[in-house]
C-alpha cells in the first residue's frame, strides 16, 4: 500500500469514527427522552395506555391523513400504489384495534387459584422499531400501537426511502397526543439521514428490537446484543389441487398477487398446480388478467428483473404493465396485464423466478399430484422463504393439516387470498400484523404473527399451595410395563 492509499484509509477511518460518534450522541438523546417518558407512562393505568394506542391508530386511519400518507409513500419510495396503501393503512390498523380491544396489558392480568400463580403485565421499556420501505406508514403504525398499548416508548428506524412518510405519520401521532395530553417523547424516530451506524446504535441501546424488512436488518437485530424479534424472508407458494374451485382460486390468487403491486411478503411468488387441472387453471388465471410469457419473453423479463444476481429496483413493486415495458415486452404491455406468469421447473439462484420477486410476476409449476406439489413447495422453500406460509386451494380440508405437519411453514392459508389472510383478516382467526414470524425454519425465535404479547414482560407471583407429589407409577408405569425397569 502506498502513502496515498494509507492516508486515504486513515481519512476514511476517521470519517467512519466521526459518523459513529455522531450516531451514538443522537441515540443517547433519543433514548434519554424515551426512558423518561416511558417510566411515567408505564404506570399511568390501562386507560392511559389505551388512549395512547387509540391516538396513534386514529392518526393513520382518519381518511384525509391516510390518503396523504399513502400518496407520500408512493411518491417517495416508488413502490406500490396509492389506493391499495390507503386500504392497507386502514384495514390493518382497524384489525389491530379489534385484536387489542379489551385486552388488559398492565397490572394483574390473570389469577389461577389452583396453581397459586398471579400474572402481572409489565412493559419492556424502549422499543426500537425497524421498518421497511414497502410499508413506510402501515408497519410503523402497527408497531407503535402495539408498543403503546403495552406501556412502552418506541423509536422508529425507518428505511431511507420511507423516511418522509414515517416522519409525517409521527407528526400526525404527536398532534393526536397533544389533544390527549400525552408526551410526544413516547414516539420518536431517527434523524435524517438514516444510516446503519445510527440504526445499529439504536438497536444496542433499546430494551427490545422488532425488525421488519431486509434480512440484513433482521440479522443485525439478532446480533445487536438486545432481545429481538425479526422476521424471515417471504417467498410464498400456493398449491391448487384437482378438487379446488378453480375460478375462486384464480380470483383470490390474482387479488393477492396484484395488491399494492406485490409489496407484501405474503403475496404469492409461485403457484403449484396439479397436472389434472393445470390447463384449466391457466385459463382461469388468464381470465383474471394474467399473461403467460413464452420462453423468449421469459428470458427478456429475467434479464430486466435481475442484475448481477440481485433483484433490480427498476422492477420492484411496479405494475405488470410497467415491468413489461422495462423488459421490452411492448406487445405484452399493450395488453395492460394485471400480472405476468412464467412457467418454471427449477429452483435456486440459477432459476431466479423461483425466489421472491416483490412484483406482480408469478412463477407457475406443474405437479403430478398433491404429494408432488408439496415436494415442489419444499424445494422452493429450501431455496428461499422457509417458515413463512403456504397457500392451499382445495376441497379436501385434511390436506391443509398434511402440509402443516410436513412442510417448514408457520401458517397454512386455506382457500383465501394469501396476502390478505396471512397477516390476519376479518374472515379468519389469525391476529392482524404486518410482521410474520417464521420460526426456526426462517431463523426466527417465534412463529406467530407479531402482536402485542411480544411487547410485554410477564411477572409471575407464586403463592404456596397444597403439596402435590405424583406417584412414580402414574408417570412411568406404562414405560416400565413395556420395557421393564
Steps between C-alpha positions, in 0.01 A plus 500: 500500500643842405493817709199639316299182566608504865388860543172431322440202726572706810265773381228244436550355846476844662183578306345170605595564861347848479177355359488240776556764769226718349263202489574410862431857611172513307385168642597595855271804479210304354533221757523743792179675399324171426595347836380800698166498316460123521569475871212738572272349237542135602318549830237746377235227486316305233290796389810706423658212305179446304472872427854514362441197279172646373665835427773337292247285316272790412799701383534264200136391458332839459427511124667831409818414692495144368478624141786745559716222646421263212587762241820595680606135523461433128654833403808445718561128455360435152355178643140383479194713427310760698154342515629168632723669757198703611302179550792327673559789741135494603418129511820387667462762772128432544575130537773569753260713704254208494767265633602745774149597606439404862844344545653573840867589461600641837460393859358160593377325186439145628448305824502122525384383842588137424867575433531806722640702209418866443618658174589868477551674165809719486633722224828411329618864495630670186426317175714544187268453202686424175265551206512444121448720196221273373261612775647827631183599690304181571787306658623782729139566604446134584812488717429833666143404594613165643784660695280773650226255593756322718640809672815541292671784321606440141772638273457426131789437262335538160651404169667798328241494221215493750641771725264785406194274517596384848574858610157608379337213689677598821400864451138380478546286813648791694203717402266236642718473812471876553121468513524214752771657716756231421878544488625511138828342618311170518524482119819619329706413192858518387614826347589530133691362331432153637812283479622164625707655778200675652274197457759272659548742791124515556480121505775479760347757734133400482338240724337309213545498122215414262641480148309472174657543158825384347666187631812711560305709752350191659843340540633825643214502751573145612870576546451839670523360853144619568202261514347505154210378292579486129320340209617266225499543125181465301461281193147373529372215285138394460386153399194447283370144518272310264206547739533879524239748378727628224317824431498592868866402540607705198306804616658485846852439373468789256366733770784405732768518231402844377419677830733798546710365210603198711692696764378258767724212610176300505426544130531177300824464310418157358191296432528121486218341302411132485533358149134396482386864512813676372364623167160592644663698781721681250186609317344624823812699588499651150135597550610690812752704302806276508716481188716191449835578338670274249863390539649801319284745692593325825870544418448871431312543826769316695770725353304808603411380851840372612839663471811335645276253681305774677138600454496829305342801669359613163250213507429475872138574595417643158188410304512210257460742211797708615713189545410372154608833350828496695566150365430612144182290481295771336240265352438363849490848652241605242267238646522672842545176693405477867795266558759307302548122513802286411512124498779364719632160602830574674603643834780713639718789392534366145118516474431847644125482436490237777581772757325805639425755229321787681308570182185374324693215337393144573700182442280205399595139581331181378464221758408136435276482807460643850809324635710633213360849557610488862846383391527793256411745778761341725762551226394863461536557874834321510612789282306788658203566726517213749276549799269765358182339366340306220168546324266214416194499275313173543172332591685260732559674837724222632759587235568821692586302814733283291685808377513650848642173635768452236607828338727759670223759536349690791164556326284310250245729333201306366280630216583866567679787329838444657637852551180610675461187711852434629526820699151456642167577337143548611406157364769297677631472854861606450597819684551811289867575440743613233782289644478122481737285701648206308620282785835327502446406133540869415762551775249688717432452870121501460251356252188705572381828354680777688246642743465682829618207711850536353507852648439384858690348787297280735588488868365193683424497870505148648298444818532176696242231428435158645787270406420257219768236447408247230555126532783368281263229372266766365774657292718205396279196554418460131867525407599240763230257383618524140876504549571404860694693758 
